[in-house]
Amino acid sequence: MRPIHYVIILFVVVPIGVFALMRRGTHYHDGPAYKRTRCRSEIQNLSVALSIYQDGWGLFPPDDGPGGETTALVIYLDGETSNGGPDPIYYSFDQYRVRKLEYLDPWDEPYHYDELASEGRSSSGGKTAKPPAKVNVHTFDLWSTAGEPDSSDGEEWITNYREHR
């Protein structure tokens, strides 16, 4: 082979192969199984962050922010004091998935958080209850609609209190 052939292989064939591999990988990250796994992992990590917050402050963050936001996860866990939250960072949010101080799940819908410990409610369901069920009455309920916000039974929703397939 002539040296020019090696140059052609290096600058033409190799980049095409690399591009093809990168393109193939993006399809995997768009799939429903990947989104469900990622969502379960994020709910678990957010639950840990909320528990660490509770260990430090003696209570869980309220479920509405200082301005009446519907979900206060970002405000109380991101460590940014300019939005009304406390200084320590409890969770490192992907800023591309924060919209109007709401953290978006893999389906670009906000995660739902309901702080129940201070409300003194009794449970309206067990581990099989459909969200928002107010199950963890001594802590909090955290869930995602898993891309099905209009689902009447919430069976596919991903929660911090239900076993998932």
N, C-alpha and C positions, 0 to 999 in steps of 0.2 A: 504494500500500500504506500502511496505517496503521502508526504506530510500534509498536503491539502485535504486529504480524506479524513485525517484525524481532526483537523480543524472543523470540517463540516460536521462530523459526528459530535464534537464537543459543543458547537454553538447552534446546531439545528436539532439533532436527534435527542440529545440529553434534555434540553428544555421542554421539548414536546412530551417526553416521558414524564418529567417532573410535573408539568401542567396536568397531564392526564391523571396522575396519582392524586394530585391535590383536588381535582374536580370530583374524582370518585369518592373522596372522603367527605365532601360537603353533602352528598346525598344521605349518608349515614346519619349525620347530625340533624337532618330535617325530619327523620322518621319518627313515627309515634312512639315506638319503644324507647328510643333515645330521650324523647321529651318527657315521658313518664318517669324514666329512671332519674333524669336530671332534676325533675320536680320533687321526687321523693327525697333525693339527696339534699336539695335546698331547704325543704321543709324540716328535715332532720337538723341541718346546720343552723337554721334560724331558731329552731326550738332550743338548741344548745345555747345560742347567743342570748335568747330571752331568759334562760335559766341563770346564766352568768350575770346578766343585768339584775335579776332578782336577788342573787346572792350579794351583790354589791349595794343595792339600794333598799333591800328589804321588801320590795313589792315588784310586781311586773309592770312594764310600761302601760299606760292607758291605751285603749284601742282607738282613741281619737287624739289628734294632735292639738297643739295650742290654738290653732286657727280653725278647729273643727274638722280637720281632714278625716276622711273615712278610715284610713289605715295609717297608723303612726309608726310602723316598723322602721322606716328610713329615718324619721326624725329622732327616735330614741336610741337607735343602734349604730348610726353612722359616725358618731363622734364630732359632727359639725355643730358648733354652738350657734351659728348665725341663723339656723332654722328653728331654734327653740329647744334643741335637745341637749343632753349632757355631753361633757368633753370626752370621756373614754370611748374608744372605738370598740364596739362589741361584734360588729359584722362588717366585712368589707364588701359593699355592694358593687355590682357591675354597673357603672354609671350609665352605660348605654341602655340599661333596662330599668332605669328610674324615670318615671313620668309623673309630673305633678306630685312629687313626694310619695308616690306609690311604687312599690317594687313589682315588676312584671314577671309572671311565670313564663315558661317556654312557649306558651300560646299567646303571649303579649296581652294577657289579662292580669289585673292586679291580684296578688295574694290577699287572702282575707284573714284577718286577725281579730279575735274576740277575747279580750281580757275578762276573765270571769271571777278571779279570786276576790276582788273587792266588791263584787256585786252581790255576794251572799245568796246566789241562786242554787236551787237544787237541780240535779241532772234531769234533762228531759229525754235522755236516751242512754244506751250503753255503747259498747265498742262497735256495734253494728248500726248505730244510728246514722241517719243521713244528715249531712251538714246543711245549714248551721244548726247543730244539735245541742250545743252547750253541754258537752260531755265532761270535760275536764274542769269541773266547777271549782277546784282548788288552784287551778293554774290558768290555762288558756286553751282555746281552740285555734288552730291554724290550718287553712286549707286552700286548695286551688280548685277551680272548676274544671281543670284539665281540658280546656277548649270547648266545654259544653255548659256555658253559663245558664242556658235555658232549660237544662235537664230537670224534669219535675221530680225525679227520685234521687238525683245526686249520686247514683250508684258508681259512676266512673270518676267522681271527684276524688282527689288525693288529699288526705287529712293527716294530722299528727296523732290521731287516736284510733284509726282503723287499720286492720291488716289489709294489705293490697296484693293483688295478683302480680 
